[in-house]
Amino acid sequence: MYDESETPFEHNTVARRNAPVVQPVLIEKLATQAMTQLTSALGSVLGRVDDALFDFMQAPGQRQDATRYIDAMRELRLRRSQIEKRFQDEIGVSFKALLEGHARVADFSFSRRGVEAGGSLSLVSEDDLEVQLAAKQLSQSLEHGFGQLLTQLDQRVGWLAGGLELGNSTNPVGPGHIAAAIHFATSECDVSLHVKLILYKLCERELAAALEDAYHHINHWLIDAGVLPTLPQLRARQGLLRNRAPAPAPAKDYDDSHYEAQAQELFGTLHQLLSFYRHSAPGGAPGESFSGVEGMRALKPQEMLDVLSLLQSEMPKRLHVGQDAANEPLAFRVKREVLNYAGRLGLDSNSTGLDPVDEDAIDLVGMLFEVLLDEREIQGRGRDLVGRLVVPFIKVALMDRKMFLRKTHPARRLLNTLAEACEQNPGETPAERELLAKAESVVERLNAEFSENIAIFEVLLEEMSSYLEQYRKRVELAERRAAEAQKGRERLEQARERVFAEIESRLANRNMPPSLELLLRSYWSHHLMVVSLRQGEASEEYHQGLAIGDALIACLDEAHYGMAGLLSGLSGLRPGLERILASSGVTGESAAIIVRAISEELRQIGRGETPAEHAAQSLAESVPPPLVPVSEPESNYPELRLVSDRDALDYQQADIERIQSLPIGTWVELTDAQGNQQSVKLAWVSPISSRLMFVNKRGMRVCVASAVELAVMIGEGRLNLRNGNPAFERAMHKVLGRLQTTAAAA
């Protein structure tokens, strides 16, 4: 493919090579076909401008500028015919150059048209420069969408022009000329810079879908006309953008020059680091190289993409992440398969190697996925799904290096979303299985439809994000339930401790008869706990319950002093005793049995007799036991293995303060006593005990511990704060660290 950076230009022409003569009749017919198809593609986008501007006008903070958008809608509607006419004129000039035996390079400047019209050169304003940059961005965006199809159009149109070698910026139907023609056609529209940038963003999002039909129509017309009919047959159209949302993203910074500068700096550094890494030959044969070998031809960019597309569609077993492959790194296996599959495309795999830039991309993506899969808790089916993304992401790395710079890049965000769906997802519940099934359908569609149009990542990201959001809502509900259940446990524990303290303060050092002790320690304590949980310890019913127990204890004291006559007061306590017993489900005859047993014991004590020891056992066998408040089943806690002597606990006060300052939602890595690691999230802090509850990705409770216990675990290296970055960012950080370590050791 023609490369502007390698051949000097004079007067916007491309030197003609030895080739067939110019075919003027076919060029004129092609121009007519192209005008019709390309103008129709542009018209499909212009027809959606009103909707796009209206939607943008409804965005928060934009309604005060409604007049500006309404005026822009009117202006673009009135000038639509003029826009299409100027678009055709600009494309026509490029076809005219072919008839003259040379090719024009797409020009995005206004000054050129002024000179051609007899005007003079003038300085370009900042607004005009920003529009030019937006037009160039449109050209680059379209260029990525139709790799092999554009290659064939370049060859066929160049053949008609006498054998010219054309490229994206010199082919009249290429993305460069289309973007430049749109730039020229809209230059006289009286709309603001902001609206023009929105228009370019709309073209960037929507034009590729319409161009897909136009390009295939033009290509088939050329084939039918007998122009190079023996070129390899293209795959069927994918229709990647058919269901794209109509509204463009808000216009932001269209100048990618700073990103390109960052990319050059980043990849210059990475190339050096990766060279050190490859020199260490991890897992591979010592001294074996895939690039820069004397006598070997490097795969051309389009050849590389074609090989990767073949690998993507077939995914050989050797590249499955579950394969041991003699402990070879994933990137090493990919490079071997690339060269093996090159032979299936008619290339000599024995004399073919990789371009150093391509090898860097493969190594970088391979390491990134290895780190991601090793670090994240992705197992089984989810691990296989994420592993099937390796080849598509190598293609993205080759086509769009901004993936490594922009956190908002759709490929990057899709990987983060899929990793989140698969992490800690064993597929045990119906919701988990549905989430894995959705992730699998997204991965399958990506591998089936991703050719060279990165826009498919945005489409799939929208689908996966929407589905994952529903799953997150289920997890949030599970977290709230876990927090409520834990709160209930702690309230029960708190009530039990306070009631126990109340009872012990009354029964300590007392010689209790069996039946009365059973009543007070079991039925009375249960009644007080229930009332405390439902109505609180300050309630009248709670104080009445305490008074009934105190009255029984007073009767016992009277009996010990031989005041048997005062035992008649026991009958007045009967209603209160029945309420206490009813709290445990003891009513009717069962309650009467207990009351009679206690009355008999008190009488025996009053007569100086000793109540039978087996009375309580007989009583327990004849009446229901007291109910115990039941909480939800305990989840599996990681064993903290803390010593019982709290004074001997080894922890740092700074770690306690660090734990206490953690915000809700913080992820930590927890290691249990068996050495198993698990990522858990802080979901709740108890207002009662100040203990912290952690949950897993399913929202299920995993650990509840105090700040002291967690500080001990930090000291033992069993608890680490987890970086909150998504999967891609975290894995990339690890990869860079690994490369720097390797380089430092070299």
DRENLUM-349040 format. One record per residue (C-alpha): residue in three letters; x, y, z. Coordinates in steps of 0.1 Angstrom, whole numbers, plus 2048, in hexadecimal, padded with zeros to 3 digits. Each point is the difference from the previous one (the first is absolute). Layout:
alaXYZ...
***
This chain:
met800800800tyr80C8237F8asp81181281Dglu8028267FEser81D801818glu8177EC7E9thr7FB8127DEpro8058267FBphe7E38137EFglu80181C7E7his7E18147F8asn7EA7E6812thr8087E47E7val80B7DD803ala81B7F47E7arg7F27E77E7arg8117DE7FEasn8027E97E1ala7DB7F67FDpro7E37FE7E8val7F481F7EEval7E581680Fgln7DC7F47FApro7ED8217FDval7DE7F07F7leu8007E981Eile80D81C817glu7E38167F6lys7E77E4805leu8107F9822ala7FE824809thr7DB8007F9gln7FB7E0815ala81580E81Cmet7EE822801thr7DF7EE803gln80B7E881Bleu815818815thr7E681C7FEser7E67E880Cala8167F681Dleu80582480Agly7DB8077FCser7F87E4819val81581281Aleu7F28237F8gly7DD7F2804arg8087F9825val80F822808asp7E080F80Dasp7FB7E3818ala82480180Cleu7FF825807phe7DF7FE811asp80C7E4817phe81F814807met7EB81E808gln7EE7EC81Aala8207F8813pro805810822gly80E8237FDgln7F88047DBarg7DC80C801gln80A824805asp8117FE7DDala7E17F17F0thr7FE81D7E7arg8227F87F3tyr7F77DC7F9ile7DF8097F0asp8118197E9ala81A7E67F7met7E47E77F7arg7F081A7E9glu8218097F0leu80B7DC7F9arg7DD7F87F2leu80181E7E8arg8237F97F5arg7FD7DA7FCser7FE8017DAgln81D8177FFile8147EA817glu7FA7E17EAlys8088147E1arg82180D80Ephe8087DD80Dgln7FB7F27DCasp81681C7F2glu81D7F8817ile7FE7DB7F8gly7FD8087DBval820814801ser8137E280Dphe7F27EA7E4lys80981A7E6ala8247FD80Dleu7FF7DB7F9leu7F68077DCglu81F8157FDgly8157E380Dhis80880C823ala7F07FF822arg7F881C817val8077FD825ala7E3809817asp80482480Bphe7EE80C81Fser80B8257FEphe7EA81D7F6ser81E8137F1arg8037E87E3arg7DE8087F3gly806825803val81F7FE7EBglu7EF7EB7E5ala7E581B7FEgly81981C7FCgly80180B824ser81D804817leu80D7EC81Dser7F680A823leu8077F3823val7E97E580Cser7EC80981Eglu7FF7EA820asp7DC7F67F8asp8097F67DDleu81E7EC80Cglu7EA7ED819val7E77F87E4gln81D7F37EBleu80B7EA81Cala7DD7F2804ala7FF7F87DBlys8217EE802gln7F37ED81Eleu7E27F67EBser8187F37E5gln8147EC818ser7E07F1810leu7F27F57DEglu8227F37F5his7FF7E581Cgly7DF7F27F5phe8057F07DEgly8247F37FDgln7FF7E57E6leu7E380F7EDleu8128227FDthr8207ED7F5gln7ED7F17E3leu7F08227F7asp822810800gln80D7E57E8arg7E38007E9val7FC8267FDgly8268047FDtrp7FF7E77E3leu7E68157EEala81781E804gly81D7EF7EEgly80E7ED81Dleu80381A81Bglu8067F4823leu7E4810814gly7FA802826asn7E680D818ser8098247F9thr8057FD7DAasn7E37EA7F5pro7E28177F7val7E97E8813gly8177FB81Dpro7FA80D824gly81881D7FBhis7EE80F7E2ile7DE7F9810ala809812820ala81181D7ECala7E18037EAile7E980281Fhis81881A80Ephe7FD8157E0ala7DB7FA7FCthr7F780D822ser81981D802glu7E781A7F5cys7E57F6819asp7F981C818val8017EB820ser81580281Fleu8217EC805his7EE7EC81Bval7E57F57E7lys8197F77E5leu8137EA818ile7E07EE809leu7F97FB7DBtyr8237F17FBlys7FA7E981Eleu7DF7F57F2cys8127F87DFglu81A7ED813arg7E57EB811glu7E87FB7E4leu8118047DEala8137DE801ala7DF7ED7FFala7F48117E1leu8237FE7F0glu8007DB805asp7E47FC7E6ala81081B7E9tyr8227F0800his7F37DD7F9his7EA80D7E4ile81E8137F0asn8167E1804his7E77E97F0trp7FA8197E4leu8267FF7F9ile8017DA800asp7E27FF7E8ala8138187EAgly81D7E87FEval818814816leu8187E7811pro7E57E5805thr81A7E780Dleu807812821pro7F77EB81Fgln7DB7FE808leu7F581581Earg7ED7F381Dala7DB808803arg7F782280Egln7FC801826gly7E981E803leu81180A820leu7F0822804arg7DC7F97F6asn7F2804823arg81681C80Dala7F081B815pro7F98207ECala80C81A819pro8258097FFala81580581Fpro80582480Bala81B8127EDlys820800814asp8248027F6tyr8047F57DDasp8258077FEasp8117DE804ser82380F7FChis8077FF825tyr7F57DB801glu8167F87E3ala81E811812gln7F97EC81Fala7FC7E07ECgln8228057EFglu810806821leu7EF7E3811phe8077E77E4gly82480C7FCthr8057F7825leu7ED7E07FDhis8147F57E1gln820802815leu7F07EE81Eleu7F17E47EAser8227FC7EFphe80F7F8822tyr7E37E9807arg8037ED7E0his8267FD804ser7FA7ED820ala7EC7E77EBpro7E67F781Agly7F37DD7F8gly80D8017DDala81F7F27EEpro81F815809gly8098187E5glu7E07FA7EBser7F18207F2phe7E28087EBser80A8227F3gly81F8117F2val80F7DF7F3glu8178047E2gly7F17F17E0met7DC7FF80Earg7E58167F2ala7E981081Aleu7DB7FC7FClys7F081F7F2pro7E5812815gln7E37F27ECglu80F7DE7FEmet804800826leu7DB80A805asp7F57E57E7val8137E5813leu7F380C822ser7DC8007F1leu8067DC7F6leu80D7F7823gln7E281380Fser7E77EC7EDglu8107DE807met811805822pro8187E27FFlys8027EB81Farg82480A806leu7F4824808his7E67F581Aval80A80F822gly7FA7DE811gln81B7F07EBasp8217FA812ala8148017DFala8217F7813asn7FC820815glu8058167E1pro7F4823804leu7E08087EFala81081A7E9phe81A7E77F5arg7E57E87F6val7ED81B7EDlys81F8097ECarg8067DC7F6glu7DC7FD7F5val8018207ECleu81E7F37EBasn7F07DE7FDtyr7DF80F7F3ala8128177E9gly8087E27EBarg7DB7F97FCleu7FC8227EFgly81A7F77E6leu81E80F812asp8217ED805ser8007FB826asn8247F57FFser80C8227F3thr7E6816810gly804812821leu7F081B814asp8048267FFpro80F80B822val7E2817806asp7E97E27FBglu8157EA817asp7FE81B81Bala7DA8017FEile7FE7DA803asp8177FF81Dleu7EF81C812val7DD7F37FCgly80B7DC808met81080B820leu7E2816809phe7E87E27FDglu8177E9813val80181981Dleu7DB8067FEleu7F77DB802asp81A7F881Bglu7F781D816arg7DA8007FDglu7EB7E580Eile7F47F47DEgln7FD7DA7FDgly7EF7E67EBarg7E880C7E5gly808825807arg8257FA7FCasp7FB7F17DEleu7E981D7F5val81A81A80Agly81B7EC7EFarg7EE8017DFleu8048267FFval8267FE7FCval8018007DApro7E581C7FBphe813816818ile8217FA7EElys7EE80D7E1val7F481F813ala82380680Dleu80D8007DCmet7E48167F2asp7FB81981Carg81C806819lys7EA819813met7F17E2812phe81E801817leu7FC825807arg7DB806802lys7EC7F281Ethr7E08077EChis80B7EB7E2pro7E37E87F8ala8177E17FDarg80F807822arg7DE806810leu7F27E07F0leu81C7EB80Fasn7FB810822thr7DB7F87FEleu8057DC7F5ala81A7FB81Bglu7E880D81Aala7E57E87F4cys8177E2802glu813807820gln7F57EB81Easn7E47F17EApro8007DA803gly7DD7FF7EFglu7F07F081Ethr7E0815801pro7E88077E3ala80A825800glu8257F77FEarg7F97E77E3glu7EC81B7EEleu81C819803leu81A7E77F3ala7E97F87E3lys7FD8247F7ala825805802glu8057E17EAser7E880E7E6val813821800val8227EF7FBglu7F27EA7E5arg7F281D7EDleu820814804asn8147E37F1ala7E77FB7E4glu7FB8257F6phe81F813809ser8138047DFglu811822801asn7E481780Dile806808824ala7DD80E803ile7F47DC808phe80F804822glu7E981D808val7E17ED7F5leu8097E2815leu80A81681Dglu7DD80F801glu7F07DD800met8177F281Bser7FF81F816ser7DA800800tyr7FE7DC80Aleu81B80381Aglu7EE81D810gln7E27EA807tyr8177E6810arg81081B815lys7DE80A80Earg7FA7DC80Bval822800811glu7F8821811leu7DF7F180Dala8147E280Dglu818817812arg7E4813811arg7F17DF80Bala8217F580Dala804821813glu7DD7FD80Fala8067DC80Agln821809811lys7F081E811gly7E57E880Darg81B7E880Dglu81281C812arg7E080E80Fleu7F87DC80Cglu8237FC80Egln7FE822811ala7DE7F880Farg80C7DE80Cglu81E80F811arg7EC81B812val7E57E880Bphe81A7E780Cala81081C815glu7DD80A80Eile7F97DC80Aglu8237F880Eser7FF820815arg7E07F1811leu8087DB802ala82580180Aasn8077EF821arg7DC7F4803asn7F77DC807met7E57FB7E5pro7E77E3800pro8017ED7DEser7DF80A7F1leu80382580Aglu8238017F2leu7F47F17DFleu7E481A7FEleu81781E807arg81E7F67ECser7EE7F37E2tyr7DC80C7FCtrp805822812ser8208087EDhis7F07F77DFhis7E2817808leu81681D809met8157FB7E0val7E08007EAval7F281F811ser8228127FEleu8037F97DAarg7DC80A7F8gln7F981D818gly822809810glu80D7FF823ala7EF821809ser7DD7F27F8glu7E67FB81Bglu7FC7DB7F7tyr8257FA805his7FF80F823gln7E17EC807gly8137E07F6leu81C809818ala7E780781Cile7F17DD7FCgly8227F0803asp80981581Eala7DF7F7811leu8077DB7FBile82380580Fala7EF81281Dcys7E97E2805leu81F7EA801asp81081681Bglu7E07FF815ala7FF7DA7FDhis8247FD80Dtyr7F581481Egly7E37E9806met7E68197F7ala7EA7E67F0gly7E2815806leu80C81B7E8leu8017E67E4ser7DC8087FAgly80D81E7ECleu80C7E87E5ser7DC7FD7F4gly8018257F7leu81E7FA7EAarg7EF7E67EBpro7F58177E4gly82480E7FDleu80F7DD800glu7E87F57E5arg80B81D7EAile8257F6805leu7F87DC7F7ala7EB80A7E2ser81F8117F1ser80F7DE7FDgly7E07F07F4val7F77F0821thr7DB804807gly7E27EF80Fglu8067E0814ser8268027F9ala801822810ala7EB7F481Dile8197E3806ile81D818803val7EE817817arg7F57E3817ala8247F2800ile80E82280Bser7E580481Bglu8077DD80Eglu826808801leu7FA820813arg7E97EF819gln81A7E5805ile81A81A807gly7E9812818arg7FB7DF813gly8257FB802glu8007E57E7thr8187FC7E2pro7F07FF7DEala8077E17ECglu81E8047E8his7EE7ED7E4ala7E2818800ala80E8177E5gln8097E27EAser7DD7F2803leu7F28227FAala8158057E0glu7F37DF7F3ser7DC809804val8008247F2pro80E8107E0pro82380F803pro8048267FDleu80380D7DDval82180E7F4pro80181E7E8val80C7F27DEser8168137E8glu8097F87DCpro8197E37FBglu82480A805ser8158047E1asn8237F17FEtyr817817812pro8268007F9glu8107F5820leu81181D811arg8147EA817leu80481C81Aval80F7F8822ser7E780081Dasp816818815arg7F78217F0asp81D811813ala8187EA7EBleu7F280A7DEasp81A80E7E9tyr7F481E7EDgln8088247F8gln7EA81D80Aala80680F7DEasp7F07E27F0ile7E1803816glu7FC8247F6arg8057F67DCile7E57E6803gln7E8817812ser80481A7E4leu7F77E87E4pro7E180C7ECile7E37E97F8gly8077EE7DFthr8257FC806trp80E7DE7F2val81A7ED814glu8127DF7FAleu7FA7E881Cthr8157E0807asp7F07E6815ala8127E7817gln8047E87E4gly8128197EAasn7E28067E8gln7FD8237F3gln7E08127FAser7F68237F6val7E580E817lys7EE821803leu7F981581Fala7DA8017FFtrp7F680B823val80E80D821ser7EC7F781Fpro7F281D813ile7FE7E981Eser8227EF802ser8148147E6arg8097DF7EFleu8048007DBmet7ED7E87E9phe80F7F57DEval7EE7F07E4asn80A7EE7E0lys7F68097DCarg7DE7EF806gly7F881681Dmet8037E3819arg810806822val8247F2802cys80F81081Eval7F681581Eala81D80C816ser80A81C817ala81A81A7F5val8197F0819glu7FB7DD7F0leu80580F7DDala81F81380Cval80E7DF80Cmet7FA7F17DEile81281D7EFgly81E7F9816glu7FF7DB7F6gly7FE8097DCarg7DD7F17FCleu7EE8207F7asn80A8197E5leu7ED81E7F3arg7F87FA7DCasn80581A7E6gly7DE80D7F4asn80A8027DCpro7EC7EB7E7ala80F7E07F1phe81280F7E2glu81081C813arg80B7EA81Dala80E7E57E9met81381A7EBhis80F80F81Flys80D7DD80Aval80D7FA7DDleu814820800gly80E7F7822arg80A7DE7F4leu81180E7E1gln81381A815thr80C7E5818thr80C7EB7E3ala81281D7F0ala811809821ala80D7DD805ala80E7FE7DC
***
